[in-house]
C-alpha cells in the first residue's frame, strides 16, 4: 500500500502549516497586540507609555521591550538613541558650564569686597598705630592704650579677612599681595617702636622680623615645586607673638610685666622652631620636585 506523506494527509506538521498564516505563525489579532505592546514599550515620542514611566535607563528599556522580531529594539530605534544621546550631552555640558560660572565669579570678584576692605583697614592702622605709640614721647599710658587698641583691631581683622575671602570666593590678586604685607607691617611697626623706646631688646626684633622675611622669601623660592602649608606651630607662633607684643605695648607693671617677658620668650622660641621646620619642609619639597622633574624627563626621552 502506497503511503501518503503526513504533510499531505493532514499530519501534525501539515496541520500546523495549514492553520498558521504565512507571516511566521502570527494571527492578525496577535499581530495587533504585539504592535500595541511595541508602541507602549518603545521609547519614542509617540510611544511614551511604560518605557518612559518605568525605565530610567537604556538597559531598563531593553528589559521591558518584547523579543519578537516585529517589535523595534531601543538599540535600533533612532528616537531612543537620540534621546539618550541628548540627555548625556546635556549632562556632560552642564558641569563644565557650572565650573566656568564659578571660576568667573571668583575672577570677577570686586576689589572692594569685605575681605579686601579689612586688609586695607589694617594697612591704614599701621601709620595710626605708630603715631599713637610715639605720641607724647611714647610713655604716656593713655596713648599707649589707644595704640594697643589699634594693634588689637589689626590682629583681629587678620583672623577674619582670609577666612571670608576663601569662604565666599572673594580671593583677588590684590588680597594675595596686600594681606601678607599688612601682617608683616603691623607686627614690624610694633616691634621697631618697642625697641626704639627701649622696652624690647633689638635682638628680639631682629629674630622675629628676620624669620618672617626669610620664610616669606623661602616660600617664593620653592613655589615652582609646591606650596609650603601653614602648620599648627606657625599659627600658634602668630598668636603668641600677637599676645606678647600687645602686652608690651601696654604700660604694664608688677607681675604683669614679668608675665609678658615669659610670653615674649615663648614667642621667640616658637619663632625659631617653626622657622627651622619651614626650612626643612622647603628642602624636602625642592628635592621631591627635582626628582619628579628628572623622572618626567627620563620618561619623555624613552
C-alpha positions as CSV (number, residue, x, y, z in Angstrom):
1,X,0.0,0.0,0.0
2,X,1.5,3.3,-1.1
3,X,1.7,5.7,1.8
4,X,0.7,9.3,1.6
5,X,3.1,11.8,3.2
6,X,2.0,13.1,6.6
7,X,2.2,16.6,5.4
8,X,-0.3,16.0,2.6
9,X,-2.6,13.8,4.7
10,X,-3.1,16.4,7.3
11,X,-0.5,15.2,9.8
12,X,0.8,17.2,12.7
13,X,3.3,19.3,10.8
14,X,1.0,19.7,7.9
15,X,-1.9,20.8,10.2
16,X,0.3,23.4,11.8
17,X,1.4,24.8,8.5
18,X,-2.2,24.7,7.3
19,X,-3.5,26.6,10.4
20,X,-0.8,29.1,10.7
21,X,-0.7,32.1,8.3
22,X,2.2,32.7,6.1
23,X,3.6,35.5,8.3
24,X,5.6,33.4,10.7
25,X,2.7,31.9,12.8
26,X,1.1,35.2,13.9
27,X,-2.6,35.9,13.5
28,X,-3.9,39.4,12.8
29,X,-5.2,39.7,16.3
30,X,-1.8,38.7,17.9
31,X,0.0,41.0,15.5
32,X,-2.1,43.9,16.6
33,X,-1.5,43.0,20.2
34,X,2.2,42.9,19.7
35,X,2.1,46.2,17.8
36,X,0.2,47.8,20.7
37,X,2.8,46.4,23.2
38,X,5.6,47.7,21.0
39,X,4.1,51.2,21.0
40,X,3.8,51.1,24.8
41,X,7.3,49.9,25.4
42,X,9.2,51.8,22.7
43,X,10.9,55.0,24.0
44,X,9.8,57.1,21.0
45,X,7.8,60.3,21.1
46,X,4.5,58.6,20.2
47,X,5.0,55.5,22.3
48,X,6.0,57.1,25.6
49,X,3.9,54.8,27.8
50,X,5.6,52.4,30.2
51,X,9.0,52.8,28.8
52,X,9.3,56.5,29.9
53,X,7.4,55.9,33.1
54,X,9.1,52.7,34.3
55,X,12.5,52.5,32.6
56,X,15.1,55.0,33.8
57,X,18.0,53.9,31.6
58,X,18.5,52.2,28.2
59,X,19.1,48.9,30.0
60,X,15.6,49.1,31.5
61,X,14.1,49.8,28.1
62,X,15.8,46.8,26.6
63,X,14.5,44.7,29.6
64,X,10.8,45.7,29.0
65,X,10.8,45.6,25.2
66,X,9.4,42.3,23.7
67,X,11.9,40.0,22.0
68,X,9.7,39.5,18.9
69,X,11.3,40.5,15.6
70,X,8.3,42.7,14.9
71,X,8.9,44.9,18.0
72,X,11.6,47.6,17.5
73,X,14.5,47.4,20.0
74,X,15.9,50.5,21.6
75,X,19.3,49.9,20.1
76,X,17.8,50.1,16.6
77,X,15.4,52.9,17.4
78,X,16.7,56.3,16.3
79,X,14.5,58.1,18.7
80,X,15.7,56.0,21.7
81,X,19.3,56.6,21.0
82,X,18.7,60.2,20.1
83,X,17.0,60.9,23.5
84,X,19.7,59.1,25.4
85,X,22.5,60.9,23.5
86,X,20.8,64.3,24.0
87,X,20.5,63.6,27.8
88,X,24.1,62.5,28.0
89,X,25.2,65.6,26.0
90,X,23.2,67.9,28.2
91,X,24.6,66.2,31.4
92,X,28.2,66.4,30.1
93,X,27.9,70.1,29.2
94,X,26.2,71.3,32.4
95,X,29.1,70.5,34.7
96,X,31.8,72.4,32.7
97,X,29.3,75.3,32.3
98,X,28.8,75.5,36.1
99,X,32.5,75.3,36.7
100,X,33.1,78.2,34.3
101,X,30.5,80.2,36.0
102,X,32.1,79.6,39.4
103,X,35.5,80.4,38.1
104,X,34.2,83.6,36.5
105,X,32.6,84.6,39.8
106,X,36.0,84.2,41.5
107,X,37.8,86.0,38.8
108,X,35.3,88.8,38.7
109,X,35.3,89.4,42.5
110,X,35.4,93.1,43.1
111,X,38.5,94.5,44.8
112,X,36.1,96.4,47.1
113,X,34.9,93.3,48.9
114,X,34.7,92.9,52.7
115,X,37.9,90.8,52.9
116,X,40.0,93.4,51.0
117,X,38.4,96.2,53.0
118,X,39.6,94.6,56.2
119,X,43.1,94.3,54.7
120,X,43.0,97.9,53.7
121,X,41.9,98.8,57.3
122,X,45.0,97.0,58.6
123,X,47.2,98.9,56.3
124,X,45.7,102.2,57.4
125,X,46.1,101.2,61.0
126,X,49.9,100.9,60.7
127,X,50.7,104.7,60.5
128,X,47.9,105.4,63.0
129,X,49.5,102.9,65.4
130,X,52.9,104.4,65.0
131,X,51.6,107.9,65.8
132,X,49.7,106.7,68.8
133,X,52.7,104.7,70.1
134,X,55.1,107.6,69.8
135,X,52.8,110.4,71.0
136,X,54.0,112.4,73.9
137,X,57.3,110.7,74.0
138,X,55.9,107.2,73.8
139,X,55.5,106.7,77.5
140,X,52.0,108.1,78.2
141,X,49.8,105.2,79.4
142,X,46.7,106.8,77.7
143,X,48.3,107.0,74.3
144,X,49.8,103.5,74.7
145,X,46.3,102.2,75.5
146,X,45.0,103.7,72.2
147,X,47.9,102.3,70.4
148,X,47.1,98.9,71.9
149,X,43.5,99.2,70.7
150,X,44.7,99.9,67.1
151,X,47.1,96.9,67.3
152,X,44.3,94.7,68.6
153,X,41.9,95.7,65.8
154,X,44.6,94.9,63.2
155,X,45.3,91.5,64.7
156,X,41.6,90.6,65.0
157,X,40.9,91.6,61.4
158,X,43.8,89.4,60.3
159,X,41.8,86.4,61.6
160,X,38.8,87.2,59.5
161,X,39.8,88.6,56.1
162,X,41.4,85.4,54.9
163,X,38.6,83.2,56.1
164,X,36.0,85.5,54.5
165,X,37.9,85.5,51.2
166,X,38.1,81.7,51.0
167,X,34.6,81.0,52.2
168,X,32.8,83.5,49.9
169,X,35.1,83.2,46.8
170,X,36.4,86.8,47.4
171,X,40.0,85.9,46.6
172,X,41.7,88.6,44.4
173,X,45.2,89.3,43.3
174,X,45.2,92.4,45.5
175,X,44.3,90.4,48.6
176,X,47.0,87.8,47.9
177,X,49.7,90.6,47.8
178,X,48.3,93.0,50.4
179,X,47.3,90.5,53.1
180,X,50.9,89.3,54.0
181,X,52.2,92.8,53.6
182,X,49.7,94.1,56.2
183,X,50.5,91.3,58.6
184,X,54.3,92.0,58.4
185,X,53.8,95.7,58.5
186,X,51.7,95.9,61.7
187,X,54.0,93.4,63.5
188,X,57.2,95.1,62.3
189,X,56.0,98.5,63.2
190,X,55.1,97.4,66.8
191,X,58.5,95.6,67.3
192,X,60.5,98.5,65.9
193,X,58.6,101.1,68.0
194,X,59.1,99.0,71.2
195,X,62.8,98.5,70.5
196,X,63.2,102.3,69.7
197,X,61.6,103.1,73.0
198,X,63.8,100.7,74.9
199,X,61.1,98.4,76.0
200,X,62.2,95.4,73.9
201,X,65.8,94.3,73.0
202,X,66.8,94.8,69.4
203,X,67.9,91.2,69.0
204,X,64.3,90.1,69.7
205,X,63.0,92.3,67.0
206,X,65.8,91.1,64.6
207,X,65.0,87.4,65.3
208,X,61.3,87.8,64.7
209,X,61.4,90.1,61.7
210,X,64.3,88.1,60.2
211,X,62.4,84.9,60.5
212,X,59.2,86.4,59.0
213,X,61.0,87.9,56.0
214,X,63.2,84.9,55.5
215,X,60.3,82.4,55.4
216,X,58.3,84.7,53.0
217,X,61.3,84.7,50.7
218,X,61.7,81.0,51.0
219,X,58.1,80.4,50.0
220,X,58.7,82.3,46.8
221,X,61.9,80.4,46.0
222,X,60.2,77.0,46.2
223,X,56.9,78.0,44.7
224,X,57.8,76.2,41.5
225,X,57.9,72.9,43.3
226,X,54.8,73.4,45.5
227,X,53.4,75.4,48.4
228,X,54.5,75.2,52.0
229,X,51.3,74.9,54.1
230,X,50.9,76.8,57.3
231,X,51.4,74.5,60.2
232,X,49.8,74.4,63.6
233,X,53.0,75.6,65.1
234,X,53.1,78.6,62.8
235,X,49.5,79.5,63.8
236,X,50.5,79.2,67.5
237,X,53.5,81.3,66.9
238,X,51.4,84.1,65.3
239,X,49.0,84.0,68.3
240,X,51.8,84.1,70.8
241,X,53.6,86.9,69.1
242,X,50.4,89.0,69.0
243,X,49.7,88.4,72.7
244,X,53.3,89.2,73.7
245,X,53.6,92.3,71.6
246,X,50.2,93.5,72.8
247,X,51.3,93.1,76.4
248,X,54.5,95.1,75.7
249,X,52.5,97.9,74.0
250,X,50.5,98.4,77.2
251,X,52.2,100.1,80.1
252,X,52.2,97.2,82.4
253,X,54.0,97.0,85.8
254,X,54.4,94.4,88.5
255,X,53.8,90.8,87.9
256,X,52.1,91.5,84.6
257,X,55.4,93.0,83.3
258,X,57.1,89.7,84.4
259,X,54.5,87.7,82.7
260,X,54.8,89.5,79.4
261,X,58.6,88.7,79.4
262,X,57.8,85.0,79.6
263,X,55.2,85.2,76.9
264,X,57.7,87.0,74.7
265,X,60.3,84.3,75.4
266,X,57.8,81.6,74.3
267,X,57.1,83.6,71.2
268,X,60.8,83.8,70.3
269,X,61.2,80.1,70.8
270,X,58.2,79.3,68.6
271,X,59.5,81.7,66.0
272,X,62.9,79.9,65.8
273,X,61.5,76.4,66.0
274,X,58.8,76.9,63.4
275,X,61.2,78.7,61.1
276,X,63.6,75.7,61.1
277,X,60.6,73.4,60.4
278,X,59.6,75.5,57.4
279,X,63.2,75.4,56.1
280,X,63.1,71.6,56.4
281,X,59.8,71.4,54.5
282,X,61.2,73.6,51.8
283,X,64.3,71.4,51.4
284,X,62.2,68.2,51.2
285,X,59.7,69.9,48.8
286,X,62.6,71.0,46.5
287,X,64.1,67.6,46.4
288,X,60.8,65.9,45.6
289,X,60.2,68.5,42.8
290,X,63.6,67.9,41.3
291,X,63.2,64.1,41.5
292,X,59.8,64.3,39.8
293,X,61.1,66.6,37.1
294,X,64.0,64.3,36.3
295,X,61.7,61.2,36.2
296,X,59.4,63.1,33.8
297,X,62.4,63.9,31.6
298,X,63.6,60.3,31.5
299,X,60.1,59.1,30.5
300,X,60.0,61.6,27.6
301,X,63.4,60.5,26.4
302,X,62.4,56.9,26.4
